[in-house]
């Protein structure tokens, strides 16, 4: 399984967010979408990664971008975690069942650990993948790098 590549057409999916609402990638046609994959909720680096999405929401809005946090945790777990982190606007999606299906779809599922890579994937308004980066598991992605790509 190879990771999605720049120039690929994004693959649509449907996942529940932390509030149990079904979210489809196709709901955001005409917008850029940041798929911010993180291995597991309730861990320090993942918490900082998701808080950076929430803290920069106004910047994403200005750039016609929706940021989605995705992990294999259940929706109820994501709801409790979002509440604990103070995340009110960023959608945290549950890729729980079928387990890791969207991470697999994008080629970033770690079969041995049962979680996704820590990865950011940016999709433009025409559904083209314009950025893919897989980070070391313990490294916080640089939100400024993501914003710069969005502005480009």
N, C-alpha and C positions, 0 to 999 in steps of 0.2 A: 504494500500500500504506500503510494507516494503522496506527499503533500501537494495540495493544490498549488498551481503555479500562476505567476503573473500572466495575464492575458486570457486565462481560463474564464469560461462563463460560470457565474455563481450558481450553485445548486440550491433550489428552494427547499425549505424545511418548515416544519411546524413544531413548536415546543411550548410548554406552559411556562409563564413567568412566575415570580415569587407570589403573585396574587391569584394564581390558578387560571389566569387568562391565556388563551391560546394566541400565540404570536407566530405569524408566518413571515419569512423573509420578504415574500412578495407584497406584504402590507406596506412596505417602504419604497415601492417603485418611485423613481424620480428623486430619491435621496441617496446620499452615500451612506454606507453601513459599515461600522467597525464591529467585527466579531472578535471579542476579547475573551479568548479561552483561558481558563485557569483550572488547575488540577482539582482542588477541593476547597469548599467553603470552610470556614472556621480555622484557617491557617493564616499566619501573619502576612506573608508576601501576597497571597491572594486577596486578603482584606485591603491591603494598601493599593493593589491593582484596581479593585472595584471602587474604592473611595476616590481614586484619581479620575475615574470615569464620571462619578457623581460631581466631584469638585470642578470639573471642566465642562459640565453640561452646556453652560451658556456659550462656550467657545464652539462646541459641536453644533449647537443650534445655529450660530452665525455662519457655519460652514455647511449648512444643509445636510448634517450628518446625524445619524442615530447610532448610539453606542449600545451594544448588547453584551452583557457578561454571560458566559456560558460555562457550565461545569456539569459533572455527572451527579451532582447532589439532587435530592428530591425537592420538589417545589415547597413543601412545608419547611424543610430545613433552610432553603433559600429565603423564605419569608422571615423566619426567626433571625437569620443572619443579617438580612437587610435592615431589620428593625434595630438590631444591636449595633450595626455600623452607622445608623442614621441615614441610610439610603432610601430616598423617597421617590426619585424621578427616574433613575436608571433601571432598566429592566434586566433582571437576573434570571436567565433561562435555565430550566432543568433538562439536561440531556440524560435523564435517568433511565427511561425505558422507551423503546429498546435501548439497553445500556450503551451509552456512548455513540449512538447512531449518527448524530450530526458530526461529532469529532471524526468518526470513521469516514463519513461522506467527504470530509475535507482532508482526509489523510493524515490526521494528527492524533490518532488514538494510540495510547501506550497499552498494548494488550496485556503485557506482563503485570503492570500496576493497576490496570482497569480505570485509568483516568486519561484526560487529554494532555497533550503538551501544553506548556504555557506559550501561547501564541496570539499574535494579532494578525488579522486578515482584513484588509480594506477592500470594499466592493464599491465601484463607482455607480453613477446614475444609470448607466447602460448595462448594469449587471456584470461588468468585467472586473476580475480580480486585479487590483493595481498595486497591492502590497501584501507580502507574506513574510512574517518573521517568527521563528521559533526561538524562544529564549531558554537559557539554562533554568532548570526548575526553581532554583533559589534566587533568581534575578528578577527584580521589579522592572517591567518594561518602562522605557522612557516615554512619558506622555508627550513631551515636546517633540520627539521624533515623529510621533503619530500626527500631531497637529501640523507639523511642517509638511508631511506628505499630503494631508487633507488640503492645505492651502495651495500646494503645487499645482 
